[in-house]
Amino acid sequence: MNLASLLSPTSRGLANLYIPSLAMSFGQGMVIPAIPVFASEFDISVGLAAQVVTAYAIGRVASLVPAGIMIDRMGSRFAMVLGPLMVAAGVGAIVVTPVFWVILAAQFVVGMGDSLWMLAREVTGINLVKPSQRGRVMSGFMGVTSAGMSLGPVVGGLILEEVGLRTVFVAYAGIASAVLLGSVMSRHSEARAPRPLQVKSSPFQFGRLSEIERALRPTYIALVAATFAMMLYRMVLQSMMPLYMDSQLGYSPVQVGSIFGISTIFIFAMIIPAGFITDKIGRKWATVPSTIIPALAFFAIPFADSMLELSIIASVLGMANGLSLGSVATSTFDVVPEHARARFQALRRVVGEMGGVAGPFFGGIIANAYNPGMTFLIFAPFILVPGLLLAIVAKETLVKNPPSEK
């Protein structure tokens, strides 16, 4: 008797999603320490070398809409095969090319494949479990992804020092190929067939609120606004907090890094509790604090000038960030119709990415005009309003003790 035989079909199906998720994020994490090496390897500036991250991010955003359509119309199995295939092909091109612009194009393809894979795995996972287990499933996805992204740079750095740049991408290509093989062979990665569309519109149209139950449409709008706010505050924090601590408070890079380290510890600490809060107490008990607390923290940051005060704020932000991991996606799965799950999740994330771009862009303008600390005060209301929408307008979508669960 092997271990697999002791697991239920649902547990085996989730294992077939969690393990590849950890592997894929681990592979992408290995790329991070390689960025400075691109500059010397290809005789380019550090700024240009950093665009490998930009190309990857653009690829992720560009693939969201087509990924949502593909998964809703064809099921998730095809997407879960195509995603790692694109990653393996893109990383393979990086291994052999002597031209840097090819690497940028390859990273774009890798980003597209990674985004396709992640959306498909979530729809598949949601289809495997009862609605009352969705929060823990989504929190698990976020947890293994975060773990992979944390461990990947460590191993990637060791490979860079001992072997070299190309070997990092050979290892990444091997990981993606293994995930591809697993997706092809897995019997538990097929999502249920989507139900026929019940609306008189093209199935390829995005964002038709008429597909969502009327009473739940304000909830979906609030979730989209919250996603925008969450991405905005995360990117503003990453870009403006170092500037605030350096230029206005005079703290060292080590002290800046320690603040982010404290936040990361609390994010990891909240991953498991967040899933149980979402499933056992209520979706809003996770989504509302994870939006309102960062807004209050942003109001406080410009008045914090000691490491103790900043550490407390970082701890609170870490807990709020941990609560947000998976809870908004879980609530969205509760709200949207089954036949359009991927499309509406993709739309929500596209809007979120806009917040991620707008935050640093306008934050830089505000910092130049005033100071980095002022950016937190100006952005705080833009985070608070979506939080209030979730608290006041959005419905609680967790059904406790349902008579039957699909």
Summary of the structure (lengths in Angstrom):
residues: 406
radius of gyration: 21.2
end to end distance: 30.9
largest distance: 67.7
contacts: 1464
relative contact order: 0.14
helix: 83%
strand: 0%
